[in-house]
Amino acid sequence: MKILFLGGGNMASALIGGMCERGFGAGNITVIEPDASARERLQSNYGLVALTCPDAGVFGSDVLVLAVKPQQMKAALAAFAGALQEKTLVISVAAGLRLVDIGRWLGGSGVPHSKLVRCMPNTPALVGAGVTGMFAAPEVDAAGRELAERILAAVGSVVWVDAEEQLDAVTGISGSGPAYVFHFIEALEAAGLGQGLHPESARCLAIGTVLGAARLAEASKDAPSTLREKVTSKGGTTAAALAHLAATGWHDALVGAVDAACARSRELGEQLGQG
Ligand SMILES: NC(=O)c1ccc[n+]([C@@H]2O[C@H](COP(=O)([O-])OP(=O)(O)OC[C@H]3O[C@@H](n4cnc5c(N)ncnc54)[C@H](OP(=O)(O)O)[C@@H]3O)[C@@H](O)[C@H]2O)c1
């Protein structure tokens, strides 16, 4: 099976690294990447073929993974317009870009390409700990969905959604979510400093707490709300902290933040698809 990556930057490198560890042969992977240092790094790390621009041989690839910046996509797809074979499964990891626009750009003046899967990964994918929301066009069969899932599972877990619009919600929760968590870590660290801890200790405690709580939530049969109740003794320290958080309207503020991210995702989808 021939797999072609368009773009060989951070996300493509993470996917390729994870795929090679999971038995996808590097000999079947080709990357198109204009940057010479990125091409050399991919070639020497994985022994794959990296090209400056598409040649005639790439249009028959079984899979095309679109991993350029959303703003670069329309120009990058111009070389493929009308040239890609109908069988090619196209998997986009580009934030915000809608399948109707990608399909239209790939089709050129002919029939839009329809074997399309759109994914919304997140930054922890760069360390193999991502979570990706995925949506497949109706033209993608079960084997195509399974293949797309195997590729994205190389950098973490995956969640399928039933409608493409739900990827705006995925963007608001898990796409932008790492920034909310980083912000939470920053605040916890600052609180530790304020309580007189050494900077390294404050950071270590803040990051370790988030990591440990997430792992416990993942491993436990209990819902996060139950886990929270279990560590909140009446009249204790956690109860004092949670009462303060509730009084600040923290929960509603976070829900409002996600709403703002989802709304911005919808707006960007409109803008990016123009032309
Ligand atoms: N990084 C993340 O955590 C993350 C999370 C979710 C989604 N994504 C999505 O993943 C995609 C890639 O992001 P990234 O972080 O990997 O970006 P990146 O590191 O900038 O990689 C994109 C690469 O594509 C290259 N490129 C530009 N034009 C090209 C063309 N015409 N043909 C082939 N390659 C071309 C760029 O080269 P130059 O640098 O020379 O322009 C760059 O090396 C984006 O669409 C983004 O929305 C990324």
The ligand as a Gaussian input file, in Angstrom:
#p B3LYP/6-31G(d) Opt

LIG

0 1
 N        0.896000      20.450000      15.250000
 C       -0.240000      20.113000      15.869000
 O       -0.275000      19.842000      17.070000
 C       -1.539000      20.010000      15.085000
 C       -2.742000      19.722000      15.773000
 C       -3.931000      19.606000      15.045000
 C       -3.935000      19.761000      13.671000
 N       -2.765000      20.038000      13.034000
 C       -2.817000      20.245000      11.579000
 O       -1.752000      19.568000      10.949000
 C       -1.371000      20.300000       9.799000
 C        0.139000      20.436000       9.812000
 O        0.510000      21.145000      10.972000
 P        2.011000      21.133000      11.471000
 O        1.998000      21.627000      12.864000
 O        2.625000      19.826000      11.149000
 O        2.606000      22.282000      10.512000
 P        4.094000      22.445000       9.983000
 O        5.058000      21.877000      10.968000
 O        4.236000      23.859000       9.516000
 O        4.113000      21.469000       8.712000
 C        3.575000      21.796000       7.458000
 C        4.650000      21.506000       6.427000
 O        4.085000      21.568000       5.119000
 C        5.040000      22.161000       4.277000
 N        4.440000      22.696000       3.053000
 C        4.057000      23.966000       2.772000
 N        3.563000      24.036000       1.516000
 C        3.635000      22.797000       0.999000
 C        3.297000      22.229000      -0.267000
 N        2.771000      22.962000      -1.244000
 N        3.507000      20.919000      -0.467000
 C        4.031000      20.155000       0.510000
 N        4.385000      20.628000       1.732000
 C        4.191000      21.933000       1.966000
 C        5.646000      23.254000       5.143000
 O        6.866000      23.698000       4.617000
 P        7.328000      25.234000       4.951000
 O        7.604000      25.257000       6.411000
 O        8.527000      25.394000       4.086000
 O        6.142000      26.095000       4.575000
 C        5.809000      22.516000       6.474000
 O        7.034000      21.821000       6.552000
 C       -2.083000      21.646000       9.837000
 O       -3.093000      21.686000       8.865000
 C       -2.661000      21.718000      11.222000
 O       -3.921000      22.366000      11.231000
 C       -1.570000      20.173000      13.701000

